[in-house]
Amino acid sequence: MHQLEQRVSPRGEKVGLRSAGAIDRQVGARIRARRLELDIRQQQLATSIGVTFQQIQKYEKGVNRVSVGTLIAIAKALDVEITALLPRGSVSSAEDLVLDEPGLAELGVSYAKLNAAGRGLLLKHAKSLLDEKSLRK
């Protein structure tokens, strides 16, 4: 592999430029969260952008990278600005782990449906759970 055709992952592994990485998983997690927020099935999204639902699964898990053209089509289908699907700031290994946690997208959807008072209570409750050592990783 030519030197320009490879990169180093945050874990120090050499990977090809076309290999999916942490940013791809973040984009996938944002696609999934928005899809769930709108209560759209993977098959519906796939049909609207002309791919299989298996491809949507791969995008959402960060297994496959999403091309810019496909990302634009997904953003349009999900009625959201493309920037809403892109990660903010730098990517750290802690963010990478958090975005891959099961249930995070559903939690985000639930949070988005709450009003300010409900969001405050949810955040307060989450912080109180951290005080319990037996519940922490």
BAFI-3210 file (N, C-alpha, C; in Angstrom, 3 decimals, decimal comma, padded with zeros to 6 digits):
// residues 137
n [1|2|3|4|5|6|7|8|9|10|11|12|13|14|15|16|17|18|19|20|21|22|23|24|25|26|27|28|29|30|31|32|33|34|35|36|37|38|39|40|41|42|43|44|45|46|47|48|49|50|51|52|53|54|55|56|57|58|59|60|61|62|63|64|65|66|67|68|69|70|71|72|73|74|75|76|77|78|79|80|81|82|83|84|85|86|87|88|89|90|91|92|93|94|95|96|97|98|99|100|101|102|103|104|105|106|107|108|109|110|111|112|113|114|115|116|117|118|119|120|121|122|123|124|125|126|127|128|129|130|131|132|133|134|135|136|137]
n.u [000,850|000,604|002,192|000,575|-001,887|-002,762|-003,681|-003,384|-005,080|-006,792|-005,993|-003,539|-003,368|-002,683|-004,664|-006,611|-007,383|-009,994|-011,229|-013,615|-013,931|-013,680|-014,990|-016,762|-018,396|-019,539|-020,987|-022,748|-024,127|-025,449|-027,088|-028,725|-029,924|-031,423|-033,115|-034,580|-035,754|-037,579|-039,144|-038,749|-038,356|-035,507|-035,731|-037,478|-035,938|-033,816|-035,090|-035,874|-033,458|-032,333|-030,835|-030,026|-031,641|-029,806|-027,497|-028,010|-027,982|-025,243|-024,126|-025,155|-023,967|-021,396|-019,772|-019,497|-018,338|-019,967|-020,599|-020,180|-022,206|-024,201|-024,616|-025,726|-028,130|-029,264|-029,515|-031,398|-033,578|-034,070|-034,870|-033,117|-030,397|-027,268|-025,075|-025,968|-025,613|-022,970|-020,000|-019,202|-016,467|-013,423|-012,570|-012,512|-011,307|-013,018|-015,434|-015,941|-016,454|-018,758|-020,668|-021,076|-022,472|-025,145|-028,526|-028,077|-028,868|-031,658|-032,033|-031,219|-033,231|-035,453|-034,713|-034,748|-037,457|-038,433|-039,471|-037,872|-037,871|-038,213|-035,899|-033,971|-034,532|-033,963|-031,207|-030,286|-030,988|-029,398|-026,846|-027,006|-027,012|-024,372|-023,171|-023,474|-021,375|-021,509|-022,845|-021,260|-018,852]
n.v [-001,179|002,150|004,959|007,253|006,154|005,160|005,435|006,204|004,806|006,049|004,238|003,491|001,736|000,772|001,696|001,485|004,235|004,108|002,679|002,411|004,534|006,118|008,588|007,912|006,156|007,950|009,613|007,687|007,040|009,451|009,549|007,337|008,165|010,415|009,174|007,471|009,387|010,496|008,332|006,476|003,594|001,489|000,344|002,110|004,462|003,497|002,858|005,408|006,619|004,934|002,571|-000,617|-001,910|-003,173|-001,811|000,642|-000,208|-000,804|001,730|003,064|001,671|002,316|000,699|000,817|003,539|006,663|008,171|011,547|012,358|010,463|011,059|013,587|012,909|011,325|013,218|014,914|013,139|012,695|015,140|017,177|019,415|018,857|019,276|018,609|015,928|015,546|015,071|017,062|019,084|017,557|014,045|011,680|008,762|008,204|009,439|007,883|005,355|005,933|006,640|004,195|002,713|000,548|001,590|004,305|005,979|005,769|006,884|009,481|010,255|010,166|012,165|014,391|014,659|015,607|018,431|021,472|021,291|018,540|017,571|018,638|017,219|014,595|014,755|015,450|013,137|011,235|012,142|011,705|008,954|008,405|008,873|006,560|004,042|001,343|001,349|002,464|002,187]
n.w [000,000|-000,843|000,730|000,915|000,766|003,145|006,611|010,106|012,783|015,778|017,667|016,860|014,746|011,385|008,720|005,697|003,477|002,674|004,640|007,268|010,131|013,380|012,993|010,974|012,384|014,153|012,403|011,404|013,776|014,216|011,968|012,499|014,937|014,097|012,239|013,917|015,534|013,767|013,427|011,319|009,369|008,617|006,086|004,786|004,650|003,128|000,681|-000,095|-000,746|-002,545|-001,923|-000,343|002,650|004,193|003,587|004,780|007,428|007,656|007,246|009,506|011,603|011,172|009,716|006,971|005,016|004,405|001,413|000,216|-001,564|-000,991|001,684|001,491|000,220|002,234|004,297|003,112|002,864|005,547|006,326|007,319|007,965|006,391|008,035|010,551|010,681|010,854|012,846|015,727|016,579|017,833|017,579|020,053|021,779|023,887|023,117|020,899|022,022|023,521|021,551|020,323|022,141|023,008|022,839|023,073|020,952|021,135|023,648|023,108|021,320|023,002|024,829|023,130|022,710|025,069|027,090|028,295|031,121|031,523|030,265|031,943|034,324|033,470|032,924|035,494|036,874|035,538|036,268|039,013|039,073|038,530|040,937|042,324|042,916|042,191|039,810|037,901|035,196]
ca.u [000,000|001,356|002,153|-000,554|-003,131|-003,049|-003,695|-003,234|-006,260|-006,448|-005,385|-002,226|-003,434|-002,691|-005,892|-006,720|-008,157|-011,407|-011,748|-014,428|-013,281|-014,475|-015,866|-017,832|-019,326|-020,293|-021,956|-023,759|-024,943|-026,310|-028,109|-029,655|-030,689|-032,408|-034,104|-035,451|-036,529|-038,678|-039,855|-038,616|-037,675|-034,334|-036,183|-038,039|-034,824|-033,082|-035,868|-035,895|-032,166|-031,938|-029,908|-030,695|-031,688|-028,551|-026,519|-028,334|-027,450|-023,787|-023,842|-025,487|-022,989|-020,072|-019,008|-019,207|-018,312|-021,036|-020,053|-020,792|-023,462|-025,175|-024,921|-026,663|-029,428|-029,786|-029,935|-032,643|-034,624|-034,348|-035,290|-032,182|-029,204|-026,182|-024,185|-026,503|-025,164|-021,513|-019,545|-018,741|-015,189|-012,510|-013,038|-011,649|-011,698|-014,160|-016,620|-016,119|-017,094|-020,096|-021,572|-021,341|-023,226|-026,545|-029,538|-027,776|-029,716|-033,010|-031,991|-031,166|-034,562|-036,311|-034,278|-035,203|-038,913|-038,777|-039,335|-036,696|-037,964|-037,966|-034,478|-033,232|-034,723|-033,238|-029,785|-030,058|-031,066|-028,198|-025,715|-027,148|-026,615|-022,908|-022,760|-023,533|-020,192|-021,838|-023,445|-020,246|-017,946]
ca.v [000,000|003,398|005,718|008,177|005,399|004,611|006,368|005,528|004,994|006,551|003,145|003,229|000,718|001,293|001,330|002,105|005,474|003,799|001,973|003,224|004,831|006,725|009,629|007,221|005,647|009,094|009,984|006,630|007,192|010,623|009,138|006,464|008,957|011,221|008,263|007,045|010,558|010,645|007,041|005,936|002,305|001,444|000,044|003,332|005,344|002,859|003,030|006,818|007,049|003,991|001,525|-001,665|-001,613|-003,662|-000,737|001,604|-000,802|-000,648|003,152|003,421|001,050|002,827|-000,342|001,400|004,998|007,283|009,161|012,873|012,357|009,676|011,796|014,656|012,260|010,925|014,438|015,359|012,183|012,848|016,521|017,794|019,966|017,876|019,537|017,934|014,535|015,531|015,228|018,383|019,074|016,443|012,708|011,004|007,370|008,191|009,720|006,722|004,319|006,360|006,582|002,809|002,059|000,236|002,399|005,733|006,679|005,830|007,862|010,791|010,543|010,467|013,474|015,412|014,798|016,232|019,885|021,881|020,754|017,100|017,378|018,918|016,088|013,440|015,003|015,370|011,722|010,569|012,531|011,051|007,551|008,354|008,880|005,172|003,378|000,024|001,543|003,011|001,240]
ca.w [000,000|-000,946|001,967|000,900|000,748|004,455|007,724|011,386|013,625|017,110|018,429|016,296|013,697|010,020|008,002|004,382|003,445|002,467|005,808|008,162|011,402|014,449|012,443|010,254|013,393|014,667|011,362|011,423|014,984|014,016|010,998|013,222|015,909|013,370|011,667|015,012|015,955|012,810|013,398|009,965|009,333|007,746|004,728|004,212|004,317|002,032|-000,541|-000,495|-001,314|-003,582|-001,492|000,428|004,077|004,761|003,442|005,831|008,666|007,638|007,456|010,883|012,498|010,851|009,039|005,661|004,963|003,630|000,481|000,352|-002,310|-000,228|002,905|001,087|-000,010|003,545|004,987|002,479|003,229|006,976|006,509|008,245|007,326|006,371|009,171|011,734|010,642|010,982|014,235|016,141|017,281|017,599|017,926|021,010|021,983|024,793|022,301|020,041|022,822|023,903|020,408|019,975|023,199|022,668|023,504|023,103|019,981|021,690|024,732|022,473|020,782|024,152|025,326|022,188|022,810|026,345|027,178|029,066|032,481|031,424|029,950|033,179|035,241|032,946|033,147|036,936|037,242|035,006|037,119|040,315|038,893|038,573|042,337|042,791|042,381|041,623|038,494|036,987|034,534]
c.u [000,891|001,174|000,958|-001,892|-003,433|-003,047|-003,558|-004,458|-005,828|-005,776|-004,028|-002,192|-003,402|-003,937|-005,895|-007,574|-009,651|-012,025|-012,543|-013,698|-014,235|-015,441|-017,034|-018,857|-020,158|-021,356|-023,091|-024,693|-025,897|-027,421|-029,168|-030,535|-031,770|-033,505|-035,095|-036,326|-037,750|-039,534|-039,909|-037,864|-036,484|-034,742|-036,741|-036,940|-034,061|-033,793|-035,807|-034,572|-031,606|-030,853|-030,696|-030,727|-030,434|-027,467|-026,755|-027,804|-025,942|-023,383|-024,034|-024,497|-021,577|-019,182|-018,585|-019,226|-019,457|-020,386|-020,785|-022,140|-024,555|-025,571|-025,896|-028,059|-030,070|-030,293|-031,264|-033,803|-035,026|-034,723|-034,436|-031,017|-028,091|-025,251|-024,671|-026,047|-023,652|-021,111|-019,070|-017,424|-014,354|-013,125|-012,043|-012,120|-012,890|-015,449|-016,957|-016,851|-018,530|-021,065|-021,921|-022,163|-024,660|-027,493|-029,270|-028,653|-031,141|-033,090|-031,983|-032,515|-035,509|-035,997|-034,828|-036,703|-039,363|-038,685|-038,146|-036,710|-037,663|-036,510|-033,619|-033,327|-033,948|-031,737|-029,438|-030,057|-029,829|-026,986|-025,793|-026,775|-025,102|-022,377|-022,743|-022,406|-020,523|-022,426|-022,444|-019,418|-016,631]
c.v [001,235|004,205|006,669|007,455|004,753|005,717|005,552|005,849|005,565|005,487|002,746|002,181|001,389|000,776|002,041|003,357|005,212|003,038|002,925|003,405|005,484|007,782|008,997|006,647|006,782|009,545|008,961|006,742|008,374|010,318|008,310|007,264|009,780|010,340|007,810|008,188|010,757|009,381|006,465|004,617|002,378|001,205|001,287|004,291|004,798|003,079|004,475|007,290|006,033|002,996|000,456|-001,287|-002,125|-002,589|000,336|001,085|-000,582|000,806|003,506|002,831|001,561|001,788|000,147|002,917|005,495|008,314|010,488|012,912|011,603|010,401|012,942|014,074|011,840|012,146|014,950|014,449|012,315|014,284|017,239|018,375|018,929|018,055|018,869|016,482|014,413|015,712|016,649|018,237|017,855|015,129|012,101|009,585|007,277|008,464|008,516|005,619|004,688|006,232|005,164|002,066|001,777|001,147|003,890|006,512|006,824|006,837|009,280|011,200|010,916|011,845|014,591|015,660|015,472|017,751|020,204|021,300|019,251|016,787|017,608|017,778|014,855|013,588|014,889|013,916|010,961|010,891|011,853|009,569|007,390|008,366|007,468|004,377|002,045|000,146|002,065|001,904|001,216]
c.w [000,000|000,336|002,027|000,970|002,093|005,502|008,999|012,230|014,971|017,981|017,862|015,201|012,336|009,326|006,663|004,438|003,287|003,640|006,684|009,485|012,371|013,922|011,698|011,230|013,985|013,668|011,350|012,618|014,849|013,003|011,709|014,188|015,214|012,776|012,735|015,509|015,066|012,698|011,981|010,048|008,389|006,299|004,047|003,788|003,123|000,699|-001,031|-001,085|-002,308|-003,205|-000,752|001,903|004,767|004,675|004,497|007,169|008,755|007,843|008,937|011,887|012,253|010,206|007,661|005,766|004,092|002,713|000,671|-000,361|-001,567|001,040|002,615|000,879|001,315|004,305|004,424|002,890|004,699|007,347|007,546|007,445|007,409|007,568|010,453|011,806|010,816|012,436|014,502|016,873|016,955|018,064|018,895|021,187|022,932|024,027|021,437|020,793|023,155|022,738|020,000|021,022|022,743|023,457|023,488|022,132|020,516|022,829|024,166|021,906|021,914|024,713|024,441|022,294|024,105|026,252|028,077|030,481|032,487|031,135|031,184|034,172|034,775|033,189|034,627|037,404|036,759|035,872|038,478|040,226|038,957|040,006|042,923|042,141|041,697|040,218|037,459|036,372|035,252]
res [m|h|q|l|e|q|r|v|s|p|r|g|e|k|v|g|l|r|s|a|g|a|i|d|r|q|v|g|a|r|i|r|a|r|r|l|e|l|d|i|r|q|q|q|l|a|t|s|i|g|v|t|f|q|q|i|q|k|y|e|k|g|v|n|r|v|s|v|g|t|l|i|a|i|a|k|a|l|d|v|e|i|t|a|l|l|p|r|g|s|v|s|s|a|e|d|l|v|l|d|e|p|g|l|a|e|l|g|v|s|y|a|k|l|n|a|a|g|r|g|l|l|l|k|h|a|k|s|l|l|d|e|k|s|l|r|k]
***
